[in-house]
Amino acid sequence: MTSVLLLVKVSWRNVWRNPRGTLLTALALGLGLALLLISLGLLDGGHEQTIASAVRFGPGDVVIQAKGFQDSGSQELLLAARVVSRVDAFLQTAPMKRVLLGVSPRLLATGLLSSAANSAGVTLVGVIPREERAVSLIPQRMVEGTYLSDDNPSGIVIGAAVADKLEVKVGSKVVLMTQAVRQPGAKVKGVTGGEMQSTLLRVNGIFRTGIQAMDANVIHLPLPVAQTLLGVPDNQVTQVALLLRREGDSLMVAQGLRQQLAGAPVEVLTWRESMPMLAQILGLDHAFNYVMNGVVLAMVGLGILNTILMRVLERRYEFGVCKALGLRPVQLALMIIGESLALTAISLAFGLALGLSVEHYFATAGLNLRLLFRTGLPPALVVDPMLYSRLSLERIVSSVSIVFIVATVISFYPALKAARTELPDALKVL
Amino acid sequence: MVQPAVELNDVSKTYRTGSIEVPALRGVSLRIVPGEFVATAGPSGSGKTTLLNIIGGLDRADAGEVWVAGQNLQLLSSGELARVRLQRIGFVFQTYNLLPVLTALENTEFTLLLQGVAKHTRRERVQKLFSEIGLAGLENRRPAELSGGQQQRVAVARAMVTEPALILADEPTANLDSATALALLEVMERLNRATGTTFIFSTHDPQVMERAHRLIRLRDGQIASDEARDRQAPVAAAKGGAA
């Protein structure tokens, strides 16, 4: 025990034998850790924001729809009325109420929207305004007019690019034309399946999401209007979108729904399944980031290796003396590993202080991506130009652990070299 | 009959560099009794350093027997050799070789710490030695804050503090001026007399040769002469027998 304390004392003092070298190494290693923390914080924050935006502009954290709709997108595929009832009943249970933020039934179809000036192909989304507000971000992105309300049955909201193309503004009249859904059996609401239907609507509001595919394609209209136009019964919709308090509960909710709806011709998808491309892009982004962090760690590791190795080589004679005095090889190795650990500890303290300070700034003030992308933001991934860092304790612990392990493992080589100091070669005399 | 502190029987050592063989020791036999104050002298390449390396367990002979404090070093593993060095042998190097990050006191108690000696005993021994060899008051200075003579005294204290049977000193005065060298020699001689510890030097320094009780001259790896000097004979209560 006493000799261990001696080795600790010698190691610690050896670290400060060359203060400038120690501080430079600590700076390099600390910067490596700080970069790791900052990049992970921005990455996780960016992904979280992207997912949050994507699910709220898209199908929600979890979506229930007729089996096959995900692949075909056919507007003929509707959820049966009894399925919608079972979903409603399940979502009313206490455990579901605790995790749910909003539920929005939607009827989706394609159509042609025309004004006096022009026409545009659109994806029409029939919604219950009050329900849709709880799920979608579109009501919050109105740039003109207002979102749909339950007391305005002929209102419609359209994307800014659609409005530009049709040269319409709030209050303008537009005609929506679509093909009625083919239902087995008789007419529904007086509409025969497959027939072209049209209706006159008035622009209630214009939204701008920043996502070109939505602004140039999507329109929202009241669900009853859409059902009438498409000849769909009142209790049938294309999908039910769920927004959860925590994205992490998606799988649990989806599994609960799958059990509840077992045997019914439906598909229950988490956002990863309903937006596989996004999941893949985020996965790829993670992988790329891991590679980059690996490169940073490798550089940091080589820096540590170089510093410790140089110190060991410079002190070959000293190690020879220690060995001559009776220090065993394992004690010499422990002394070098101790030096490396002390250097790493100093570096980690510096890196944590710097990394967490910068991360805290980006977590509160945010990073304005407009400053980085002067020519325009990439539309696919980040919706909000303000990127807020999000760094979990788990990430911090794992990052610190990785750097610590890398530095420790790397110190084994110089430690081995010191332990293998050959007597009497290491001593110039005696 | 007193067990010798060091006994070498027909010891040979040859260094090989590629295909070139350089004989360093050729059939050296000698016997040093406990408490002797011995100097080995000779020109460069005569085998002084090799002799001390082999006696100190820092190197192994190719042939022959090397007995130190009753143990045949040739039969010991490297770990056992390290233990013998720690417990039974003290070293004084030409260039002091104190650990620069430790104070004079810490350098001196370094080997005691490795032996696991209690703090109270360590401090007591170090303080006593420091008083005896004129280092009192310098305990907390680091090597860089000490003169060459003071550093070498600390090195002697480090070698002596474990109360070894044998101290090997390689040209301990080589880097010191003559006055400092003489003072250091007096310190070592006094310790030799007081404790009975066996001292073996290698040296080029006439002062050291002059003060040695026995002078062994080496030439071409062999003992050219081995003469007792007109000095005090080994003390009766000398250390160095079997542990």
Interface residues (C-beta under 8 A of the other chain):
Chain A: T2 S3 L5 L6 K9 V10 R13 N14 W16 R17 Y317 E318 V321 C322 K323 A324 L325 G326 L327 R328 Q331 L423 P424 L427 K428 V429 L430
Chain B: T49 L52 N53 G56 L58 D59 G79 A82 R83 R85 L86 Q87 F91 F93 Q94 T95 N97 L99 P100 V101 L102 E106 F110 T111 L113 L114 G116 K119 R158 L168 D170 E171 S202
